[in-house]
């Protein structure tokens, strides 16, 4: 029986019992067999001493062959992946405190960085000279130059980060999402390499 297996690049599970459906997409002509394979138990986190592990496509194939010896399996996805057990423990007060702290650090840190940059480049003096050249008068404390510059910075940040609150300007991934995805890939590759060296990867 022909079985097509597509391992995910990474898997996050909330149950200690990890099945094939948690780490891979399975397809075969017989739907009953497909469902049986999807429900096949691979390992149990409750019997492990850690909540993150690496496993290979061969390990998944071996488990399937133990159940269905006549299976002809073709892997069309990743050759190995990281599986992480995440426990749902929602703590609203602690979460909001963390969000508030991070928001304050980002706000004041970003404000300090921008003020330092403007001081280094002498932006106030530049605006004063530009205003005098355009109008022939001394610059008042606040002019259209500061207002338009501030609006331009806000619009530029919105366009660059592709977000207005919880809504996106376009459907393209934001720079933060791209960098986070690249970071996740690097972390997974490092963990897989370390697991191979330590012999902790689930393999045949």
C-alpha positions in Angstrom: 0.0 0.0 0.0 1.4 3.4 -1.1 1.6 6.0 1.7 2.7 9.6 1.2 4.2 11.2 4.3 5.0 14.9 4.6 6.9 15.8 7.8 6.3 19.4 9.1 9.3 21.7 9.6 8.5 22.0 13.3 5.6 20.9 15.6 4.1 22.3 18.8 1.9 19.9 20.8 -0.2 20.3 23.8 -0.7 16.7 24.7 2.1 14.5 26.0 1.1 11.7 23.6 2.6 12.6 20.2 0.9 10.9 17.2 1.8 10.9 13.6 -0.9 13.5 12.8 0.9 16.0 15.1 4.2 15.9 13.2 3.2 15.0 9.6 0.5 15.0 6.9 -0.4 11.6 5.7 -2.2 10.5 2.5 -3.1 7.2 1.0 -6.0 5.8 -1.1 -7.6 4.0 1.8 -9.1 6.6 4.2 -9.5 4.1 7.0 -5.8 3.2 6.9 -4.9 6.9 6.7 -6.9 7.6 9.8 -5.2 4.6 11.6 -1.8 6.0 10.7 -2.6 9.5 11.8 -3.7 8.2 15.2 -0.5 6.1 15.6 1.4 6.9 18.8 5.0 7.9 18.2 6.2 8.6 21.8 5.0 10.0 25.1 6.5 13.2 26.6 5.5 12.1 30.1 8.1 9.4 29.9 10.8 11.8 28.8 12.9 14.1 31.0 12.5 17.1 28.7 9.7 18.9 26.7 11.6 19.4 23.5 12.9 16.6 21.3 14.1 15.9 17.8 12.9 13.1 15.6 13.6 11.9 12.0 11.4 10.8 9.2 12.9 7.3 9.5 11.7 7.1 13.1 8.1 7.9 11.9 8.4 5.5 9.0 9.6 2.7 11.4 6.6 3.2 13.6 4.3 3.0 10.6 6.0 -0.2 9.4 5.7 -1.8 12.8 1.9 -1.3 12.4 1.6 -1.9 8.7 4.6 -4.0 7.4 3.4 -3.9 3.8 3.4 -0.1 3.6 5.3 1.6 0.8 6.1 5.0 2.4 7.4 8.0 0.5 8.5 11.1 2.5 7.9 14.3 0.7 8.6 16.7 3.6 11.4 17.4 6.0 13.9 14.7 7.0 13.9 15.7 10.7 12.0 18.1 12.9 11.8 19.5 16.4 8.7 18.7 18.5 8.0 20.9 21.5 5.4 20.3 24.3 3.6 23.5 25.4 1.4 23.4 28.4 -1.5 25.8 28.5 -1.2 27.8 31.6 -2.9 31.2 31.0 -1.9 33.7 33.7 -3.6 37.0 32.6 -2.1 39.2 35.4 1.5 38.0 34.7 1.0 38.2 31.0 -0.3 41.8 31.1 2.5 42.8 33.4 5.1 41.4 31.0 3.4 43.1 28.1 3.3 46.4 30.0 7.0 46.2 30.9 8.1 45.3 27.4 6.0 48.1 26.0 7.5 50.7 28.3 11.0 49.5 27.6 10.4 49.6 23.8 8.7 53.0 24.0 11.3 54.8 26.1 14.2 53.0 24.5 12.9 54.0 21.0 12.3 57.6 22.1 15.8 57.8 23.6 17.4 56.4 20.5 15.6 58.9 18.2 16.4 61.8 20.4 20.1 60.8 20.5 20.1 60.5 16.7 18.5 63.9 16.2 21.0 65.4 18.6 23.9 63.8 16.8 22.8 65.1 13.4 21.8 68.5 14.7 18.2 68.2 13.4 17.0 71.3 15.4 19.7 73.5 13.9 18.9 72.1 10.4 15.2 72.9 10.7 16.1 76.4 12.0 18.4 77.2 9.1 15.9 75.7 6.6 13.0 77.8 8.0 15.1 80.9 7.9 16.1 80.3 4.3 12.5 79.7 3.2 10.8 82.5 5.2 13.6 84.9 6.1 12.4 84.9 9.7 13.6 83.3 12.9 12.1 79.9 13.6 9.4 79.7 16.3 9.4 76.7 18.7 7.0 74.6 16.6 6.6 74.9 12.8 5.2 72.9 9.9 8.6 71.3 9.5 8.5 69.5 12.9 4.8 68.5 12.4 5.4 67.1 8.9 8.6 65.3 10.0 6.8 63.7 12.9 3.9 62.5 10.7 6.4 61.2 8.1 8.2 59.2 10.8 4.9 57.6 11.9 3.8 56.9 8.4 7.2 55.4 7.5 7.1 53.1 10.6 3.5 51.9 9.7 4.5 51.2 6.1 7.7 49.5 7.0 6.3 47.3 9.7 3.1 46.8 7.7 0.8 47.1 10.8 -1.8 49.5 12.1 -2.7 48.0 15.4 -3.8 44.4 14.8 -4.4 45.0 11.1 -1.9 44.7 8.3 -1.5 47.3 5.5 -0.8 44.6 2.9 -0.9 40.8 2.9 2.9 40.5 2.7 4.7 39.2 5.8 6.1 42.0 7.9 9.9 42.4 8.5 9.5 41.2 12.1 7.7 38.1 10.9 10.4 37.4 8.4 13.2 37.8 11.0 11.3 35.7 13.6 10.8 32.9 11.0 14.5 33.1 10.2 15.3 33.0 13.9 13.1 30.0 14.5 14.8 28.1 11.6 18.2 28.9 13.1 17.2 27.7 16.5 15.7 24.5 15.1 18.8 23.7 13.1 21.0 24.4 16.1 18.9 22.1 18.3 18.8 19.3 15.7 22.6 19.5 15.3 23.1 19.4 19.1 20.6 16.5 19.5 22.5 14.5 16.8 25.9 15.1 18.6 24.4 14.1 22.0 22.6 11.1 20.6 19.2 12.4 21.9 17.5 12.5 18.5 14.8 9.9 18.0 16.0 7.9 15.1 16.1 4.3 13.9 
